[in-house]
């Protein structure tokens, strides 16, 4: 699965079943040595780059975090504390993190892939557009339904599963709360 932004700023989420039917192009996470596009290493790398010039201690802590998926929160707090020390530090952290992402993220168009930073210099035309999608079928179920492990969760069963996911750290607290509200 992947999330990408297409050449006309269209946000799309491509499940593996549909990926071949969708045109290639847009913004993507970089390929790793196994040909996959993991998000965790890029996320941790952005935080590492963001604090490197501003705190040796914070930089080393982020770089040495072994379980980023479950340990990132303390680094977000530390980065926020650093940014709050001065306007210069806040802007530096933001600049350094964005520089990392611009150099790391892949952009592709017309079968050519390049770092986002290069694409931002190459593609300068502005092409904004809007469109409306009208469905032709009747509205679906009123309750949120989430397919999970061969069954469809809804109502109280979905709430119970969302709470279990939050307790296990599978999803964030705000995501669990949103699932319970819908």
Helices and strands as residue ranges (DSSP letters): E 2-5, E 11-14, H 16-19, E 26-28, H 40-52, H 56-63, H 68-83, H 87-104, E 106-109, E 112-115, H 116-122, E 146-148, E 151-153, H 155-168, H 173-181
